Amino acid sequence: MSTPGIHSHMNQIYVIDVSAEIVSRITDKILPTAKAWQNCSLDLIYLKYSLKEQYLMLLIMAL
């Protein structure tokens, strides 16, 4: 999605006006993380979420 497209989407969905510069700066910051996520094996992603789920269940049980 282009910077103007993201700007338009944010305005339509969240009713906020975000400048193209801010959109560009944010996407530049998160792009390396998004690319790393794309290259991560599915087993590792599942394990990460599975462990997170178990941790959250332990927290809830402790309450």
CHARMM internal coordinates of N, CA and C (Angstrom, degrees):
IC EDIT
DIST 1 N 1 CA 1.4537
DIST 1 CA 1 C 1.5315
ANGL 1 N 1 CA 1 C 107.87
DIST 1 C 2 N 1.2992
ANGL 1 CA 1 C 2 N 115.71
DIHE 1 N 1 CA 1 C 2 N 139.52
DIST 2 N 2 CA 1.4646
ANGL 1 C 2 N 2 CA 121.05
DIHE 1 CA 1 C 2 N 2 CA -178.78
DIST 2 CA 2 C 1.5298
ANGL 2 N 2 CA 2 C 110.87
DIHE 1 C 2 N 2 CA 2 C -77.81
DIST 2 C 3 N 1.3319
ANGL 2 CA 2 C 3 N 115.80
DIHE 2 N 2 CA 2 C 3 N 163.94
DIST 3 N 3 CA 1.4640
ANGL 2 C 3 N 3 CA 120.93
DIHE 2 CA 2 C 3 N 3 CA 177.88
DIST 3 CA 3 C 1.5338
ANGL 3 N 3 CA 3 C 110.85
DIHE 2 C 3 N 3 CA 3 C -58.92
DIST 3 C 4 N 1.3439
ANGL 3 CA 3 C 4 N 119.32
DIHE 3 N 3 CA 3 C 4 N -46.41
DIST 4 N 4 CA 1.4642
ANGL 3 C 4 N 4 CA 118.32
DIHE 3 CA 3 C 4 N 4 CA 176.51
DIST 4 CA 4 C 1.5316
ANGL 4 N 4 CA 4 C 112.45
DIHE 3 C 4 N 4 CA 4 C -62.47
DIST 4 C 5 N 1.3292
ANGL 4 CA 4 C 5 N 117.12
DIHE 4 N 4 CA 4 C 5 N -33.85
DIST 5 N 5 CA 1.4628
ANGL 4 C 5 N 5 CA 120.79
DIHE 4 CA 4 C 5 N 5 CA 177.76
DIST 5 CA 5 C 1.5200
ANGL 5 N 5 CA 5 C 111.60
DIHE 4 C 5 N 5 CA 5 C -65.07
DIST 5 C 6 N 1.3329
ANGL 5 CA 5 C 6 N 116.73
DIHE 5 N 5 CA 5 C 6 N -42.41
DIST 6 N 6 CA 1.4685
ANGL 5 C 6 N 6 CA 120.79
DIHE 5 CA 5 C 6 N 6 CA 177.90
DIST 6 CA 6 C 1.5210
ANGL 6 N 6 CA 6 C 109.61
DIHE 5 C 6 N 6 CA 6 C -65.04
DIST 6 C 7 N 1.3293
ANGL 6 CA 6 C 7 N 116.15
DIHE 6 N 6 CA 6 C 7 N -42.98
DIST 7 N 7 CA 1.4726
ANGL 6 C 7 N 7 CA 121.03
DIHE 6 CA 6 C 7 N 7 CA 178.09
DIST 7 CA 7 C 1.5283
ANGL 7 N 7 CA 7 C 109.98
DIHE 6 C 7 N 7 CA 7 C -57.04
DIST 7 C 8 N 1.3119
ANGL 7 CA 7 C 8 N 116.82
DIHE 7 N 7 CA 7 C 8 N -47.60
DIST 8 N 8 CA 1.4587
ANGL 7 C 8 N 8 CA 121.84
DIHE 7 CA 7 C 8 N 8 CA -179.11
DIST 8 CA 8 C 1.5293
ANGL 8 N 8 CA 8 C 110.92
DIHE 7 C 8 N 8 CA 8 C -64.34
DIST 8 C 9 N 1.3152
ANGL 8 CA 8 C 9 N 116.40
DIHE 8 N 8 CA 8 C 9 N -43.09
DIST 9 N 9 CA 1.4662
ANGL 8 C 9 N 9 CA 121.56
DIHE 8 CA 8 C 9 N 9 CA 179.94
DIST 9 CA 9 C 1.5265
ANGL 9 N 9 CA 9 C 110.82
DIHE 8 C 9 N 9 CA 9 C -61.48
DIST 9 C 10 N 1.3210
ANGL 9 CA 9 C 10 N 117.03
DIHE 9 N 9 CA 9 C 10 N -46.63
DIST 10 N 10 CA 1.4690
ANGL 9 C 10 N 10 CA 121.57
DIHE 9 CA 9 C 10 N 10 CA 179.49
DIST 10 CA 10 C 1.5309
ANGL 10 N 10 CA 10 C 110.33
DIHE 9 C 10 N 10 CA 10 C -60.46
DIST 10 C 11 N 1.3211
ANGL 10 CA 10 C 11 N 115.85
DIHE 10 N 10 CA 10 C 11 N -39.66
DIST 11 N 11 CA 1.4601
ANGL 10 C 11 N 11 CA 120.33
DIHE 10 CA 10 C 11 N 11 CA 179.77
DIST 11 CA 11 C 1.5276
ANGL 11 N 11 CA 11 C 111.38
DIHE 10 C 11 N 11 CA 11 C -67.54
DIST 11 C 12 N 1.3265
ANGL 11 CA 11 C 12 N 116.73
DIHE 11 N 11 CA 11 C 12 N -42.60
DIST 12 N 12 CA 1.4602
ANGL 11 C 12 N 12 CA 120.73
DIHE 11 CA 11 C 12 N 12 CA -178.05
DIST 12 CA 12 C 1.5305
ANGL 12 N 12 CA 12 C 112.15
DIHE 11 C 12 N 12 CA 12 C -71.78
DIST 12 C 13 N 1.3172
ANGL 12 CA 12 C 13 N 117.19
DIHE 12 N 12 CA 12 C 13 N -44.73
DIST 13 N 13 CA 1.4662
ANGL 12 C 13 N 13 CA 121.14
DIHE 12 CA 12 C 13 N 13 CA -173.73
DIST 13 CA 13 C 1.5257
ANGL 13 N 13 CA 13 C 112.08
DIHE 12 C 13 N 13 CA 13 C -81.46
DIST 13 C 14 N 1.3330
ANGL 13 CA 13 C 14 N 116.45
DIHE 13 N 13 CA 13 C 14 N -46.90
DIST 14 N 14 CA 1.4641
ANGL 13 C 14 N 14 CA 120.66
DIHE 13 CA 13 C 14 N 14 CA -172.94
DIST 14 CA 14 C 1.5242
ANGL 14 N 14 CA 14 C 113.97
DIHE 13 C 14 N 14 CA 14 C -105.43
DIST 14 C 15 N 1.3316
ANGL 14 CA 14 C 15 N 116.41
DIHE 14 N 14 CA 14 C 15 N -2.76
DIST 15 N 15 CA 1.4630
ANGL 14 C 15 N 15 CA 123.23
DIHE 14 CA 14 C 15 N 15 CA -179.69
DIST 15 CA 15 C 1.5340
ANGL 15 N 15 CA 15 C 111.03
DIHE 14 C 15 N 15 CA 15 C 52.30
DIST 15 C 16 N 1.3294
ANGL 15 CA 15 C 16 N 114.81
DIHE 15 N 15 CA 15 C 16 N 47.76
DIST 16 N 16 CA 1.4664
ANGL 15 C 16 N 16 CA 120.17
DIHE 15 CA 15 C 16 N 16 CA 174.32
DIST 16 CA 16 C 1.5197
ANGL 16 N 16 CA 16 C 108.17
DIHE 15 C 16 N 16 CA 16 C -128.22
DIST 16 C 17 N 1.2971
ANGL 16 CA 16 C 17 N 115.75
DIHE 16 N 16 CA 16 C 17 N 149.46
DIST 17 N 17 CA 1.4523
ANGL 16 C 17 N 17 CA 121.31
DIHE 16 CA 16 C 17 N 17 CA -179.99
DIST 17 CA 17 C 1.5238
ANGL 17 N 17 CA 17 C 108.75
DIHE 16 C 17 N 17 CA 17 C -104.54
DIST 17 C 18 N 1.3126
ANGL 17 CA 17 C 18 N 115.72
DIHE 17 N 17 CA 17 C 18 N 106.62
DIST 18 N 18 CA 1.4592
ANGL 17 C 18 N 18 CA 122.00
DIHE 17 CA 17 C 18 N 18 CA -179.44
DIST 18 CA 18 C 1.5230
ANGL 18 N 18 CA 18 C 107.69
DIHE 17 C 18 N 18 CA 18 C -109.53
DIST 18 C 19 N 1.3185
ANGL 18 CA 18 C 19 N 116.18
DIHE 18 N 18 CA 18 C 19 N 129.23
DIST 19 N 19 CA 1.4605
ANGL 18 C 19 N 19 CA 119.16
DIHE 18 CA 18 C 19 N 19 CA -178.56
DIST 19 CA 19 C 1.5269
ANGL 19 N 19 CA 19 C 110.88
DIHE 18 C 19 N 19 CA 19 C -69.19
DIST 19 C 20 N 1.3223
ANGL 19 CA 19 C 20 N 115.31
DIHE 19 N 19 CA 19 C 20 N 156.16
DIST 20 N 20 CA 1.4633
ANGL 19 C 20 N 20 CA 121.03
DIHE 19 CA 19 C 20 N 20 CA 178.11
DIST 20 CA 20 C 1.5209
ANGL 20 N 20 CA 20 C 110.24
DIHE 19 C 20 N 20 CA 20 C -60.75
DIST 20 C 21 N 1.3215
ANGL 20 CA 20 C 21 N 117.44
DIHE 20 N 20 CA 20 C 21 N -34.46
DIST 21 N 21 CA 1.4669
ANGL 20 C 21 N 21 CA 121.17
DIHE 20 CA 20 C 21 N 21 CA 179.28
DIST 21 CA 21 C 1.5267
ANGL 21 N 21 CA 21 C 110.98
DIHE 20 C 21 N 21 CA 21 C -63.92
DIST 21 C 22 N 1.3238
ANGL 21 CA 21 C 22 N 117.27
DIHE 21 N 21 CA 21 C 22 N -43.55
DIST 22 N 22 CA 1.4609
ANGL 21 C 22 N 22 CA 120.62
DIHE 21 CA 21 C 22 N 22 CA 179.60
DIST 22 CA 22 C 1.5265
ANGL 22 N 22 CA 22 C 110.35
DIHE 21 C 22 N 22 CA 22 C -66.09
DIST 22 C 23 N 1.3333
ANGL 22 CA 22 C 23 N 117.00
DIHE 22 N 22 CA 22 C 23 N -43.13
DIST 23 N 23 CA 1.4646
ANGL 22 C 23 N 23 CA 121.05
DIHE 22 CA 22 C 23 N 23 CA 177.77
DIST 23 CA 23 C 1.5236
ANGL 23 N 23 CA 23 C 109.64
DIHE 22 C 23 N 23 CA 23 C -58.34
DIST 23 C 24 N 1.3118
ANGL 23 CA 23 C 24 N 116.54
DIHE 23 N 23 CA 23 C 24 N -44.69
DIST 24 N 24 CA 1.4594
ANGL 23 C 24 N 24 CA 121.32
DIHE 23 CA 23 C 24 N 24 CA -179.67
DIST 24 CA 24 C 1.5258
ANGL 24 N 24 CA 24 C 111.34
DIHE 23 C 24 N 24 CA 24 C -63.87
DIST 24 C 25 N 1.3204
ANGL 24 CA 24 C 25 N 117.41
DIHE 24 N 24 CA 24 C 25 N -43.48
DIST 25 N 25 CA 1.4717
ANGL 24 C 25 N 25 CA 121.12
DIHE 24 CA 24 C 25 N 25 CA 179.78
DIST 25 CA 25 C 1.5240
ANGL 25 N 25 CA 25 C 111.53
DIHE 24 C 25 N 25 CA 25 C -64.32
DIST 25 C 26 N 1.3304
ANGL 25 CA 25 C 26 N 116.49
DIHE 25 N 25 CA 25 C 26 N -40.81
DIST 26 N 26 CA 1.4634
ANGL 25 C 26 N 26 CA 120.20
DIHE 25 CA 25 C 26 N 26 CA 179.70
DIST 26 CA 26 C 1.5238
ANGL 26 N 26 CA 26 C 110.66
DIHE 25 C 26 N 26 CA 26 C -66.75
DIST 26 C 27 N 1.3320
ANGL 26 CA 26 C 27 N 116.78
DIHE 26 N 26 CA 26 C 27 N -46.43
DIST 27 N 27 CA 1.4630
ANGL 26 C 27 N 27 CA 119.04
DIHE 26 CA 26 C 27 N 27 CA -179.28
DIST 27 CA 27 C 1.5302
ANGL 27 N 27 CA 27 C 111.06
DIHE 26 C 27 N 27 CA 27 C -64.34
DIST 27 C 28 N 1.3336
ANGL 27 CA 27 C 28 N 117.53
DIHE 27 N 27 CA 27 C 28 N -36.17
DIST 28 N 28 CA 1.4641
ANGL 27 C 28 N 28 CA 120.32
DIHE 27 CA 27 C 28 N 28 CA 176.57
DIST 28 CA 28 C 1.5295
ANGL 28 N 28 CA 28 C 111.20
DIHE 27 C 28 N 28 CA 28 C -62.55
DIST 28 C 29 N 1.3290
ANGL 28 CA 28 C 29 N 117.10
DIHE 28 N 28 CA 28 C 29 N -35.02
DIST 29 N 29 CA 1.4686
ANGL 28 C 29 N 29 CA 121.33
DIHE 28 CA 28 C 29 N 29 CA -179.64
DIST 29 CA 29 C 1.5293
ANGL 29 N 29 CA 29 C 111.90
DIHE 28 C 29 N 29 CA 29 C -73.26
DIST 29 C 30 N 1.3492
ANGL 29 CA 29 C 30 N 117.26
DIHE 29 N 29 CA 29 C 30 N -40.39
DIST 30 N 30 CA 1.4597
ANGL 29 C 30 N 30 CA 118.98
DIHE 29 CA 29 C 30 N 30 CA -174.32
DIST 30 CA 30 C 1.5241
ANGL 30 N 30 CA 30 C 114.12
DIHE 29 C 30 N 30 CA 30 C -91.32
DIST 30 C 31 N 1.3257
ANGL 30 CA 30 C 31 N 117.76
DIHE 30 N 30 CA 30 C 31 N -11.75
DIST 31 N 31 CA 1.4617
ANGL 30 C 31 N 31 CA 120.76
DIHE 30 CA 30 C 31 N 31 CA -178.19
DIST 31 CA 31 C 1.5291
ANGL 31 N 31 CA 31 C 112.86
DIHE 30 C 31 N 31 CA 31 C -58.36
DIST 31 C 32 N 1.3432
ANGL 31 CA 31 C 32 N 120.31
DIHE 31 N 31 CA 31 C 32 N -44.93
DIST 32 N 32 CA 1.4708
ANGL 31 C 32 N 32 CA 118.98
DIHE 31 CA 31 C 32 N 32 CA 178.32
DIST 32 CA 32 C 1.5331
ANGL 32 N 32 CA 32 C 112.40
DIHE 31 C 32 N 32 CA 32 C -59.96
DIST 32 C 33 N 1.3222
ANGL 32 CA 32 C 33 N 117.38
DIHE 32 N 32 CA 32 C 33 N -38.57
DIST 33 N 33 CA 1.4637
ANGL 32 C 33 N 33 CA 120.85
DIHE 32 CA 32 C 33 N 33 CA 178.93
DIST 33 CA 33 C 1.5231
ANGL 33 N 33 CA 33 C 110.46
DIHE 32 C 33 N 33 CA 33 C -66.83
DIST 33 C 34 N 1.3365
ANGL 33 CA 33 C 34 N 116.34
DIHE 33 N 33 CA 33 C 34 N -42.06
DIST 34 N 34 CA 1.4656
ANGL 33 C 34 N 34 CA 120.47
DIHE 33 CA 33 C 34 N 34 CA 179.30
DIST 34 CA 34 C 1.5214
ANGL 34 N 34 CA 34 C 110.85
DIHE 33 C 34 N 34 CA 34 C -63.61
DIST 34 C 35 N 1.3224
ANGL 34 CA 34 C 35 N 117.67
DIHE 34 N 34 CA 34 C 35 N -41.38
DIST 35 N 35 CA 1.4608
ANGL 34 C 35 N 35 CA 120.95
DIHE 34 CA 34 C 35 N 35 CA 179.04
DIST 35 CA 35 C 1.5221
ANGL 35 N 35 CA 35 C 110.93
DIHE 34 C 35 N 35 CA 35 C -66.27
DIST 35 C 36 N 1.3374
ANGL 35 CA 35 C 36 N 117.33
DIHE 35 N 35 CA 35 C 36 N -40.27
DIST 36 N 36 CA 1.4661
ANGL 35 C 36 N 36 CA 120.86
DIHE 35 CA 35 C 36 N 36 CA 177.47
DIST 36 CA 36 C 1.5278
ANGL 36 N 36 CA 36 C 109.79
DIHE 35 C 36 N 36 CA 36 C -62.73
DIST 36 C 37 N 1.3183
ANGL 36 CA 36 C 37 N 117.04
DIHE 36 N 36 CA 36 C 37 N -40.61
DIST 37 N 37 CA 1.4625
ANGL 36 C 37 N 37 CA 122.20
DIHE 36 CA 36 C 37 N 37 CA 178.68
DIST 37 CA 37 C 1.5264
ANGL 37 N 37 CA 37 C 110.35
DIHE 36 C 37 N 37 CA 37 C -61.74
DIST 37 C 38 N 1.3370
ANGL 37 CA 37 C 38 N 117.13
DIHE 37 N 37 CA 37 C 38 N -41.66
DIST 38 N 38 CA 1.4576
ANGL 37 C 38 N 38 CA 121.30
DIHE 37 CA 37 C 38 N 38 CA 179.91
DIST 38 CA 38 C 1.5226
ANGL 38 N 38 CA 38 C 111.25
DIHE 37 C 38 N 38 CA 38 C -63.38
DIST 38 C 39 N 1.3179
ANGL 38 CA 38 C 39 N 117.00
DIHE 38 N 38 CA 38 C 39 N -33.64
DIST 39 N 39 CA 1.4577
ANGL 38 C 39 N 39 CA 121.20
DIHE 38 CA 38 C 39 N 39 CA -176.46
DIST 39 CA 39 C 1.5265
ANGL 39 N 39 CA 39 C 113.22
DIHE 38 C 39 N 39 CA 39 C -89.73
DIST 39 C 40 N 1.3135
ANGL 39 CA 39 C 40 N 117.62
DIHE 39 N 39 CA 39 C 40 N -2.13
DIST 40 N 40 CA 1.4558
ANGL 39 C 40 N 40 CA 122.40
DIHE 39 CA 39 C 40 N 40 CA -178.71
DIST 40 CA 40 C 1.5350
ANGL 40 N 40 CA 40 C 109.56
DIHE 39 C 40 N 40 CA 40 C -78.47
DIST 40 C 41 N 1.3291
ANGL 40 CA 40 C 41 N 116.45
DIHE 40 N 40 CA 40 C 41 N 141.56
DIST 41 N 41 CA 1.4692
ANGL 40 C 41 N 41 CA 118.59
DIHE 40 CA 40 C 41 N 41 CA 179.12
DIST 41 CA 41 C 1.5243
ANGL 41 N 41 CA 41 C 110.24
DIHE 40 C 41 N 41 CA 41 C -70.05
DIST 41 C 42 N 1.3069
ANGL 41 CA 41 C 42 N 115.88
DIHE 41 N 41 CA 41 C 42 N 149.78
DIST 42 N 42 CA 1.4646
ANGL 41 C 42 N 42 CA 120.49
DIHE 41 CA 41 C 42 N 42 CA -178.52
DIST 42 CA 42 C 1.5219
ANGL 42 N 42 CA 42 C 111.71
DIHE 41 C 42 N 42 CA 42 C -64.06
DIST 42 C 43 N 1.3300
ANGL 42 CA 42 C 43 N 117.80
DIHE 42 N 42 CA 42 C 43 N -33.08
DIST 43 N 43 CA 1.4616
ANGL 42 C 43 N 43 CA 120.50
DIHE 42 CA 42 C 43 N 43 CA 178.60
DIST 43 CA 43 C 1.5147
ANGL 43 N 43 CA 43 C 110.67
DIHE 42 C 43 N 43 CA 43 C -60.79
DIST 43 C 44 N 1.3186
ANGL 43 CA 43 C 44 N 117.49
DIHE 43 N 43 CA 43 C 44 N -42.58
DIST 44 N 44 CA 1.4583
ANGL 43 C 44 N 44 CA 121.68
DIHE 43 CA 43 C 44 N 44 CA -179.76
DIST 44 CA 44 C 1.5296
ANGL 44 N 44 CA 44 C 110.56
DIHE 43 C 44 N 44 CA 44 C -66.19
DIST 44 C 45 N 1.3309
ANGL 44 CA 44 C 45 N 116.81
DIHE 44 N 44 CA 44 C 45 N -40.63
DIST 45 N 45 CA 1.4642
ANGL 44 C 45 N 45 CA 120.59
DIHE 44 CA 44 C 45 N 45 CA 178.85
DIST 45 CA 45 C 1.5256
ANGL 45 N 45 CA 45 C 109.62
DIHE 44 C 45 N 45 CA 45 C -63.47
DIST 45 C 46 N 1.3330
ANGL 45 CA 45 C 46 N 117.22
DIHE 45 N 45 CA 45 C 46 N -45.15
DIST 46 N 46 CA 1.4619
ANGL 45 C 46 N 46 CA 120.40
DIHE 45 CA 45 C 46 N 46 CA 179.97
DIST 46 CA 46 C 1.5173
ANGL 46 N 46 CA 46 C 110.43
DIHE 45 C 46 N 46 CA 46 C -62.56
DIST 46 C 47 N 1.3264
ANGL 46 CA 46 C 47 N 117.17
DIHE 46 N 46 CA 46 C 47 N -43.64
DIST 47 N 47 CA 1.4635
ANGL 46 C 47 N 47 CA 121.65
DIHE 46 CA 46 C 47 N 47 CA 179.52
DIST 47 CA 47 C 1.5197
ANGL 47 N 47 CA 47 C 110.48
DIHE 46 C 47 N 47 CA 47 C -60.64
DIST 47 C 48 N 1.3227
ANGL 47 CA 47 C 48 N 116.59
DIHE 47 N 47 CA 47 C 48 N -43.13
DIST 48 N 48 CA 1.4633
ANGL 47 C 48 N 48 CA 121.38
DIHE 47 CA 47 C 48 N 48 CA -179.63
DIST 48 CA 48 C 1.5281
ANGL 48 N 48 CA 48 C 110.48
DIHE 47 C 48 N 48 CA 48 C -60.00
DIST 48 C 49 N 1.3332
ANGL 48 CA 48 C 49 N 116.83
DIHE 48 N 48 CA 48 C 49 N -46.69
DIST 49 N 49 CA 1.4579
ANGL 48 C 49 N 49 CA 120.36
DIHE 48 CA 48 C 49 N 49 CA -179.76
DIST 49 CA 49 C 1.5288
ANGL 49 N 49 CA 49 C 111.61
DIHE 48 C 49 N 49 CA 49 C -70.51
DIST 49 C 50 N 1.3042
ANGL 49 CA 49 C 50 N 116.15
DIHE 49 N 49 CA 49 C 50 N -36.39
DIST 50 N 50 CA 1.4550
ANGL 49 C 50 N 50 CA 120.03
DIHE 49 CA 49 C 50 N 50 CA 179.46
DIST 50 CA 50 C 1.5264
ANGL 50 N 50 CA 50 C 110.18
DIHE 49 C 50 N 50 CA 50 C -63.30
DIST 50 C 51 N 1.3246
ANGL 50 CA 50 C 51 N 116.72
DIHE 50 N 50 CA 50 C 51 N -45.09
DIST 51 N 51 CA 1.4598
ANGL 50 C 51 N 51 CA 120.47
DIHE 50 CA 50 C 51 N 51 CA 178.74
DIST 51 CA 51 C 1.5231
ANGL 51 N 51 CA 51 C 110.80
DIHE 50 C 51 N 51 CA 51 C -65.88
DIST 51 C 52 N 1.3159
ANGL 51 CA 51 C 52 N 116.57
DIHE 51 N 51 CA 51 C 52 N -39.10
DIST 52 N 52 CA 1.4593
ANGL 51 C 52 N 52 CA 120.70
DIHE 51 CA 51 C 52 N 52 CA 178.74
DIST 52 CA 52 C 1.5274
ANGL 52 N 52 CA 52 C 110.22
DIHE 51 C 52 N 52 CA 52 C -63.04
DIST 52 C 53 N 1.3388
ANGL 52 CA 52 C 53 N 116.76
DIHE 52 N 52 CA 52 C 53 N -42.89
DIST 53 N 53 CA 1.4593
ANGL 52 C 53 N 53 CA 121.77
DIHE 52 CA 52 C 53 N 53 CA 177.80
DIST 53 CA 53 C 1.5240
ANGL 53 N 53 CA 53 C 111.15
DIHE 52 C 53 N 53 CA 53 C -60.33
DIST 53 C 54 N 1.3288
ANGL 53 CA 53 C 54 N 116.30
DIHE 53 N 53 CA 53 C 54 N -45.04
DIST 54 N 54 CA 1.4624
ANGL 53 C 54 N 54 CA 120.61
DIHE 53 CA 53 C 54 N 54 CA -179.19
DIST 54 CA 54 C 1.5197
ANGL 54 N 54 CA 54 C 110.41
DIHE 53 C 54 N 54 CA 54 C -64.61
DIST 54 C 55 N 1.3126
ANGL 54 CA 54 C 55 N 117.02
DIHE 54 N 54 CA 54 C 55 N -39.96
DIST 55 N 55 CA 1.4534
ANGL 54 C 55 N 55 CA 121.20
DIHE 54 CA 54 C 55 N 55 CA 178.99
DIST 55 CA 55 C 1.5309
ANGL 55 N 55 CA 55 C 110.36
DIHE 54 C 55 N 55 CA 55 C -63.32
DIST 55 C 56 N 1.3344
ANGL 55 CA 55 C 56 N 116.18
DIHE 55 N 55 CA 55 C 56 N -44.14
DIST 56 N 56 CA 1.4608
ANGL 55 C 56 N 56 CA 120.00
DIHE 55 CA 55 C 56 N 56 CA 178.89
DIST 56 CA 56 C 1.5269
ANGL 56 N 56 CA 56 C 111.27
DIHE 55 C 56 N 56 CA 56 C -63.46
DIST 56 C 57 N 1.3313
ANGL 56 CA 56 C 57 N 117.25
DIHE 56 N 56 CA 56 C 57 N -39.49
DIST 57 N 57 CA 1.4655
ANGL 56 C 57 N 57 CA 120.65
DIHE 56 CA 56 C 57 N 57 CA 178.22
DIST 57 CA 57 C 1.5222
ANGL 57 N 57 CA 57 C 109.94
DIHE 56 C 57 N 57 CA 57 C -63.06
DIST 57 C 58 N 1.3277
ANGL 57 CA 57 C 58 N 117.54
DIHE 57 N 57 CA 57 C 58 N -40.59
DIST 58 N 58 CA 1.4591
ANGL 57 C 58 N 58 CA 120.55
DIHE 57 CA 57 C 58 N 58 CA 177.87
DIST 58 CA 58 C 1.5240
ANGL 58 N 58 CA 58 C 111.68
DIHE 57 C 58 N 58 CA 58 C -63.33
DIST 58 C 59 N 1.3225
ANGL 58 CA 58 C 59 N 116.12
DIHE 58 N 58 CA 58 C 59 N -39.37
DIST 59 N 59 CA 1.4530
ANGL 58 C 59 N 59 CA 119.92
DIHE 58 CA 58 C 59 N 59 CA 177.74
DIST 59 CA 59 C 1.5257
ANGL 59 N 59 CA 59 C 111.69
DIHE 58 C 59 N 59 CA 59 C -64.30
DIST 59 C 60 N 1.3238
ANGL 59 CA 59 C 60 N 115.68
DIHE 59 N 59 CA 59 C 60 N -42.34
DIST 60 N 60 CA 1.4598
ANGL 59 C 60 N 60 CA 120.16
DIHE 59 CA 59 C 60 N 60 CA -179.85
DIST 60 CA 60 C 1.5227
ANGL 60 N 60 CA 60 C 109.95
DIHE 59 C 60 N 60 CA 60 C -65.77
DIST 60 C 61 N 1.3218
ANGL 60 CA 60 C 61 N 117.43
DIHE 60 N 60 CA 60 C 61 N -41.72
DIST 61 N 61 CA 1.4614
ANGL 60 C 61 N 61 CA 121.25
DIHE 60 CA 60 C 61 N 61 CA 179.53
DIST 61 CA 61 C 1.5276
ANGL 61 N 61 CA 61 C 111.19
DIHE 60 C 61 N 61 CA 61 C -65.47
DIST 61 C 62 N 1.3159
ANGL 61 CA 61 C 62 N 116.88
DIHE 61 N 61 CA 61 C 62 N -30.85
DIST 62 N 62 CA 1.4682
ANGL 61 C 62 N 62 CA 120.97
DIHE 61 CA 61 C 62 N 62 CA -179.22
DIST 62 CA 62 C 1.5254
ANGL 62 N 62 CA 62 C 111.40
DIHE 61 C 62 N 62 CA 62 C -72.07
DIST 62 C 63 N 1.3154
ANGL 62 CA 62 C 63 N 116.70
DIHE 62 N 62 CA 62 C 63 N -22.12
DIST 63 N 63 CA 1.4622
ANGL 62 C 63 N 63 CA 120.26
DIHE 62 CA 62 C 63 N 63 CA 179.97
DIST 63 CA 63 C 1.4952
ANGL 63 N 63 CA 63 C 108.01
DIHE 62 C 63 N 63 CA 63 C -74.07
END
COOR INIT
IC SEED 1 N 1 CA 1 C
IC BUILD
